[in-house]
Amino acid sequence: MAEKGKSKTDVSARADSKNRQQVCSFCGNKVEVVLAVSPSGKKRIKRMCCEG
């Protein structure tokens, strides 16, 4: 049986991974993403870190 009072998930590990900075796999800079809408109305996510 599980011990009483112990969390099933490691909250500190989750908080650490959330605070860790994400790095772009293409350019190596900090990930910066923007939702762009084309004139035809199509939405797409663009990486601003690689353009520039």
N, C-alpha and C positions, 0 to 999 in steps of 0.2 A: 504494500500500500504506500501511497505517497505521504510524505511528511506534512503535517499541518503547518501552515504559516509560510511555506516555501512557494515561491512563484514558479509557474510552469515554464515561463520564458525568461530569458536573461535580459532584463530591462536595460542594464548598463551597456551591454553589447549593442543593443538596438539603438540606443541614444548615440553611442560612439560612431556607428556606421552612418547615422543620419547627419551627424556634424562633420564627418569627413568630407573633404572637398573632392568633387568628381572631376576627373581629367578626361578630355576628349581623346578617343582612340586614334583619330586621324592626325590632329595637329599637336596634341600634347598640352594644350592650354586648358584653362578652366572652362567647363561646359557652359555655354550660353545659348539658349534656344528661344526662338520667337515664333509665334503663330502668325503666318502671313496668309492673306486672302487675295487671290488673283482676281482680275476684273470679271472673270466668268463666274466667280463666287466659290471656287474650289479652295478649300483650306489645306495648308500644308505647313509642316514644322520645319523651320530653317535653322541651321547651326550658324550663329553669328560669329563664333570663335574661329571658324575656318575661313570666313570671308573677310579679308581685310588686310 
